[in-house]
Amino acid sequence: MKITAHCLVKNEENFIWFAINSILPFVDEIFAWDNGSTDMTVKMIKSVKSLKLKFKDAAGIKPGLSRKKTSG
């Protein structure tokens, strides 16, 4: 079984690095979706050095579409 985590974030520079690193040992891959952050969130995501982490720019994705992507 493959376990995938999704982190949908916007302006979470103080939180995202710890969140990603806390789940890395337990998942096969992590998708970090940034929805137009204006702080250092993207830099913090990219500072995590792991092949398990995939960064996605989700700026402009409407809430209904992102809910659909994560629910099914």
C-alpha positions as CSV (number, residue, x, y, z in Angstrom):
1,M,0.0,0.0,0.0
2,K,1.3,3.5,-0.9
3,I,0.6,6.4,1.4
4,T,0.4,9.9,0.0
5,A,0.1,13.1,2.1
6,H,-1.2,16.4,0.7
7,C,-0.5,19.7,2.4
8,L,-2.6,22.6,1.1
9,V,-1.0,25.8,2.3
10,K,-1.0,29.5,2.0
11,N,1.3,31.7,4.1
12,E,2.3,29.0,6.5
13,E,6.1,29.8,6.7
14,N,6.2,29.2,10.5
15,F,4.4,25.8,10.2
16,I,5.1,24.0,6.9
17,W,8.7,22.9,7.4
18,F,7.8,21.1,10.7
19,A,4.7,19.6,9.3
20,I,6.4,18.1,6.3
21,N,9.4,16.8,8.3
22,S,7.1,15.3,11.0
23,I,5.3,13.1,8.4
24,L,8.2,12.2,6.1
25,P,9.0,8.9,7.9
26,F,5.5,7.7,7.6
27,V,4.6,8.4,4.0
28,D,5.7,7.3,0.5
29,E,5.2,10.8,-1.0
30,I,4.1,14.3,0.0
31,F,2.5,16.8,-2.3
32,A,2.8,20.3,-1.0
33,W,0.3,22.6,-2.7
34,D,0.9,26.3,-2.3
35,N,-2.0,28.6,-3.0
36,G,-0.3,31.9,-3.7
37,S,1.7,32.5,-0.5
38,T,3.2,35.9,-0.1
39,D,5.6,35.0,2.7
40,M,8.4,32.5,2.8
41,T,6.2,29.3,2.6
42,V,7.5,28.2,-0.8
43,K,11.2,28.7,0.2
44,M,10.5,26.7,3.4
45,I,8.9,23.8,1.3
46,K,11.8,23.8,-1.1
47,S,14.3,23.7,1.8
48,V,13.2,20.2,2.7
49,K,15.5,17.9,0.9
50,S,13.6,14.7,0.2
51,L,12.8,12.8,-3.0
52,K,9.4,12.1,-1.4
53,L,8.4,15.8,-1.6
54,K,6.7,17.2,-4.7
55,F,6.0,20.9,-4.8
56,K,2.9,22.1,-6.7
57,D,1.8,25.7,-7.4
58,A,-1.9,25.7,-6.8
59,A,-2.4,29.5,-7.0
60,G,-5.7,30.2,-8.7
61,I,-7.2,26.8,-8.2
62,K,-10.7,27.3,-7.0
63,P,-11.7,25.6,-3.7
64,G,-14.2,23.2,-5.4
65,L,-11.5,21.9,-7.7
66,S,-9.0,21.4,-4.8
67,R,-11.6,19.6,-2.7
68,K,-12.4,17.3,-5.7
69,K,-8.6,16.5,-6.1
70,T,-8.2,15.5,-2.5
71,S,-11.4,13.6,-2.0
72,G,-11.3,11.1,-4.7
